[in-house]
Amino acid sequence: MAGQVRYRDLVGDVFGLRRSVPPGGVVVLRAPRARTVAAAVLALEGWAARVDLRGADLAPAEDPDAVILDDSVTATAPTTDAPTTDAPTTDAPATGDGGPRGLPTRWVLHTSGTTGEPKAVQHTLASLTRTTVLPAPMAGRSGAPRRWGLLYEPTRMAGLQVLLQAVLGGDVLVDPLALDSLPARLRRLSAHAVDSLSATPTIWRQILQSGEQTSLPLQQVTLGGEIADQGLLDALAQAFPGARVTHVFASTETGAAFSVHDGREGFPRSYLEEAPRGIRLEVRDGVLHVHAPDVSGGGPDGFVSTGDLVEVTGDRVRFLGRASGMVNVAGAMVAPEQVEAALRAHPDVVDAVVTPRRNPFSGWLLVAQVTAAPGVDRADLPKRLSQDLAARLPATHVPAVVRVVDRMAVTSAGKAGRR
């Protein structure tokens, strides 16, 4: 098909990236197009010493010796809204550590900064692909390849995970990010018969609200980047009958870690005793840690803190919120995510975001934004929600202000905006 980019072409450096980067060089990649990031992964792994993946919202790098690459490096290639790949050949290493330097490249990604300033985290390609499902044998697979849609920037962890799954898994990748609105992107994905889609819970709620999901023939529904509550998991299972619903954990801080397919929020307690895919997990002082020795920021034992508060109850480990997002409201520590979950449990609410605001008397107070279910009277919804929360939660967990909005603000990482 005209305009397609194949795996073997990328491995052969069809875009000439190695002519732009000296062996052992440092690269800053500012590229929103999937084809450019895919080319960089396959051409520069084992060639460059370090590749800094920077989204459009990050300040330019200050390294004077770095080679700056953007989408112009692939501008002479055929253009398409659906860059694709074919199955890897057996002589193409999945982790690319056989380059001219003989060492794996350090891939630098940046956290979203949802609860603080963005920070840089160094990975190897091995740490980024620990949960990538490869075809067996490597030369091909039985049946047609999956068709993945891309709803995240490919320079972000979530987008890079989708891209790597498509490239190394021999799948098709459809990139609609040049289109401005989510409905337009969904229509493009539908036109290309996308059957596998990954998004944050925030984006999935917007997809379900849009009505565009009815035309997507999804067989794989993947969630990541935020807490996936039971209500959303149930709604996705109902909206896409027959599709496998997967909640993945792959953070910028830890790399790819594990996934859950049983339709229940959180993950099985057994993961703490039997490491999924050999990736060990531990709960330390209520915070989940992942064994990720290839990632910067780990301790001497190779474990990295995810920063996620978890609770072990029965046979399940459930996510409570970000440790860095905890706030002191009138002497009580509150996780905004727990208040959001309580708001979403109300039948008149589709989504909710709770943000702390400084208060000279109580230290902090909570402000909630909610989107209403279709047909709900929005005028008295804030009052009814406050009364409902007051009956179910401690007073410190009840937002001082509840606002009804048409749509939630979304960050470039696809997460709910909290600022």
N, C-alpha and C positions, 0 to 999 in steps of 0.2 A: 504494500500500500504506500502511495507517495507520501513523503513527509515523515515516515516512521524512522526512529533511531533504534538500531539494533544493538544488543549487548556486544556482539563481536566488533561492531564498528567503534563503540566507545572504548573497548579494551585496546583497540588499535589506534587510539588517540585521533579519531577522525576530526576533531576540532583543533588539534594542534596545541593543546595546552602546555605540553612539555617543551615546546619551542619558546613559550613565554616565561617559563620558570626554570631557573638553573637547578641542577640536582642539589638537594639539600637546602633549597631556598625556603623562604617564609612567604606565605600567601595570605592575603585578605580577600575573601570571596564575598562580594556583595551582589547576589544574584537571586532575584525572585522567581526565575524560571526553572522548572524541574530539570529540563534538558541540560542546563549549564551545571547544576549541582551534580547530576548523575555523571556527566563527563568528568568533573573534577574528582569525584570519588574514585573512578576507575583509572583515570590517567595519572593522578597525583599521589595516590596511595603508594608508599614505598619510594616515591620520587622526591616529594617535598618533605622538609623536616616538620613543618607545621602549617596547617591550613585553618585560618580563623573564619568561621562562618558568621556573617553579620547580617542581621535583618535590616530592613529599611529604617527602623526606628532607633537604631543604635548609632552613636556618634562614630565618625570615621576613626580608624586605628591611627595610633601615633607612631608606629614603627617605621622609621625612615627607610629601612632596608627591605621592607615587604613589597612584594609584587601585588598590585591591586588588580583584581580581575572582576569583571561584571558580565552581564549578559551579552555585551558586544563581542565577546570572544566566540560566540556561536551565531552571530548575526548573519553570517554568510551561508549558514546551513539552511536546508528547506524548513519552512515554518509550518506549524500545524498546531491545532488546539489539543491534539492527542499524541504527544510523543510517546513512543512505545519501545519495548525491548523484547527480544526473543530469549529463549532459554540459554543459560550459560553453557559454554563448551567445557569439556572435561579438562582442558589444559589452561583454563582461566581460574586462577586461585580466588576463592571466595573472600579471603581476607587480604589479598594483595600484598603480602609481606615479602615478596621476592623481588622488589624493585632494585634499581641500581645502587641504592644506599645500603640495601640489605637490612633495613630497620623499618618497623611500622611507623607511619606518619602519625603525628599527634593532631587530632581533630578537635578544634576549640569551639564549643557551643556556649551560648549565653542563656542564663535563666531568664524567665519572663519578668521577674521583678514584681510579681503580684503582691507580695507582702514585704517588699524591701527593694533595694537597688539591685539591678541585674549584675550577676557575677559570671566570670568566665570559668568554664570547667573543661579540662582536657580529657579526651577519650582516645582510645585506639579503635580501629575498625572492628576489632574483635569484641570490644565492650559494647559497641553499637549494634552488633548483629547476633547477640547471644540468643535471642528468641526468634530470629528470622527463620521461617520455614522454607527449606530448600527443596526443589524437586528431586525425586529419586528415580532413576539415576540422574546425575548432574546434566547429562546431555539432553534430557527431555522429561516428559511426564505423560501419564495416561490422561486423556480427556483434554478439553480446551483450557487455555490459561485463564486465570481470573482477570477481571478488568477493574482495577482500582481507581477510585476517584481521589483527588488531592484537594483538601480543604484547608490545609495549613501551609504556611510558608515553608519551603523545603530547607531553609537554613535553620529552622527550629527543630528541636528534638522530635516532636510529634510528626512533622512533615518529613523529616529525614528518615524516620522509621518506616513510613509508608513507601517512600521512594526506594529504600534499600530492600524492602520486601518485594516490590515489583521488579526491580532490576535483578537481584540475586535469585529471586524465586521464579524467574522466567515469565513474569506476568506482564500485562498491559497497564500502562499508567496514563490516566487522562487528567490533564492539568487545565482547569478552567479559571485560574486565579486572575487572569487578565480582565475578567468580567467583574463589575463593581458590586453587584448585589448577590445575596445568597440565593434568592429564587432563580436568578439568571444562571448562576453556577449549577444549580440543581437541574435546570432544564438542559444545560449542556451535557451534564453527566448522564441524564436520561437518554439524550439523543445518541450517545456513544455506548448505550447498553451497559453502563457500569453496574457490576453485581457485588462489589465489595467497597465498603466505605468506612472510614475512620473519622471520628469527630469527638470533640469534648462534649460532656453532658450539656453544657450551655448551648452549643450549636445544635445538638440533637433535639433539644426542646424547641428551638426555633424551626428546625426542619419539620417536626411534627405539627407545629402551629401553621406552617406555610401552606400545607395542603399539597406541596409538590412531591411528597414522598410516595404518593400513590402510583406514580409513573416509574419509580425506580425498582428494577427487578433484583432487589438485594438478596444475596445468599449469605453474605458475611457482613455483620454489623459490629463495629469495634468502637469502644469507648476508652478514653484515656485523658490524662491531664488534670482531672478534677474528680471529686468523690462521685461515684455513680450510686444513687439511692435506689431502693427497691421499686419505688413508684415508676421511675424512668425505665428501669430494666423491664418491668412488666409491660409498660406502654410500648416499648420497642418490640417486644416479643409478639404483642398483639398486632402492631402495625405491619410487621414483616413476618408473617407466619411461614415457618419452614426455614428461616434464616438462622444461622448460628450467631448468637449474641455473645461477644467476648469483651471482657473488661481487662485492659492491659495496664501493667505498671511499668513505665519506662520514663524515668525522669532525667532531666539534664544532669542532676547531681550524681545519679547512680548508673545511668545507662539502662539498657533493656534488662528487666528483671524477671517478671513472671506474668502469666495471664490466667484468667478464670473464665470458665465456659458453662458453669452450672446454673446461671440465671439468678444467683443470689448475691446480694450486696456484700462487700468485703471479700475475704478469701478464706479458704479452709484452714483451720488451726493446724492440720497435719503438715502444712507447708513449713511450719517452724521446726518440725522434727525430720521430715523428708524433703530435702531441698528440691524444689521444682527445677528441672533441667540442670541440676547440680549447682544451682545458685543459692547459697545459704542465706537465710533470713534470721534475724534476731530482734526481739523487742527489748530495748534498754530504757528504763525509766519512762516507759510509756511511749517511746518513739521507735518507729521501725527503722532498722539498719539492714543494709544489703551488702553482701560480700562482693566487692568490685575492685580488685587489686589493680586493674588497668586504668582506673579513673583517678584523677587528681583529687585531693581533699580527703582521702581515706586515712584511717589510723594505721598504726604499725601492724595490726592484725588484718589489714585489707578491708575492713568494714567501713562503709560510708553511711552517715546519717542521712535519711531521707527528709528529715524535718517534719514528718507526718506523725501526728498523734494517733495512736490506735488503742483499741480496747479489746481484750480477749474475753469472750463470753461464750461458754459452751463449746461447740465445735467450730466457732467462727471468730475471725479477727476483723473488726470493723474500723473504718477510718473515721476519726472525729474532727479533724481539721489540721491546720498548719500550726506547729509550735510557735513559730514567729508571729502568727496572727492573733495569738491569745491576748486579751485585753482585760484590764482591771476595771470592773464596773462596781463602784460602791463596795470595794473590798473583796469581790468575788471574781475569779478568773473565768472568762467566758470565751468560748470558741465561736466566732461568728457563723461558721459552717453548721453548727448544731442548731442555731436559731433559724438558719435558712431551711434546714431539713424540716423543722417544725412548721414553717410557713408553707412549704410545698405540700405538706400533708393535708392542708386544707383544700376541700374540693373546689373552691373558687379561685385557687391560685395555680398558675402554670409554672412560674419560676420566681425566684427570690434571690436578692443579694443584700447582705447585711454589712454595713461599713461602720467602723468605730469613728467617733468624732470626739475631740478633746472637750472636756467640760470642767470649769473651774471648781465645781462643788463635788462631783462624784469621780473625778479623774477622767473617765470616759463615759460616753453614752453611745447607744446603738441607733443607727438610722437604717431603715429597711426600704428597699425598692421592690415592688412586685409587679408582675404582669398578670392580668386577670384572665380567667377562662372565658370563652365566648359566651355572650349573653348575660354576663354578670353585671349587676348594678355597681358601677365603680364609685358612686358618690359616698356610700356608707361603708365600703369595703375596708378602709383603714380602721375604722372604729370596731367593726366586727372582728377583724384579725387581732387587734390588740386585746379585745375581751377574750378571744379564744386562747391566745398565748398566755394571758394572765391566769387562766384556769388550769393550764397544763405545765407551766414552767415557773421557776423562781422569778421574783420581780426583777432581779438583775438581768435576766435574759430577755425581758420584754422590750422591744425597741421603743425609744422615746418618740420617734417619728416613723410613720409608715406612709410611703408615697406610691401611688399607682402610676406606672409608666407604660407607654405603648410597646417599647422594646428595650431589652437590656443592652447596655454598652458592652462591647466585646473587644478584648485586646487583640493585638496582632498574633498572639499565640492561641486565639480561639477561646480564651477563658473570660469569665465574667469580670468586667472592669470594677475595681474596688476603690478607685481614687476619686 
